[in-house]
């Protein structure tokens, strides 16, 4: 149904993934503020996993395109 264009370069794909993860992190964080107790803790844990993935993708971008 959906497809990534085969001619996209690695940097563009990583930057897009990083931006998507940043958005997901904000969404999870905003959602967590509306919860209480164990549900809030689960949402915060999900947000932290997303944030760690974002950090990994950022490092990959730095490795592909050194500044």
C-alpha positions, 0 to 999 in steps of 0.5 A: 500500500505504501512504499518508500521511493527507491531513489531516496538517499540514506541521509534523507531516510534517516532524517525522515525517521528522526523527525517521525520519532521526534513527533511520536515522542512529543505525542507520547509525552503529551498523552502521558500528561493526561494519564495517572498511575500505572498507565502514565508510567507505561506511556512515559516508558514508551516515550523514553523508548522512542527517544532512545530510538531517536538518539540512535537515528541521530547518531546514524545521521552523524555517521553518514554525514559528518559535520 
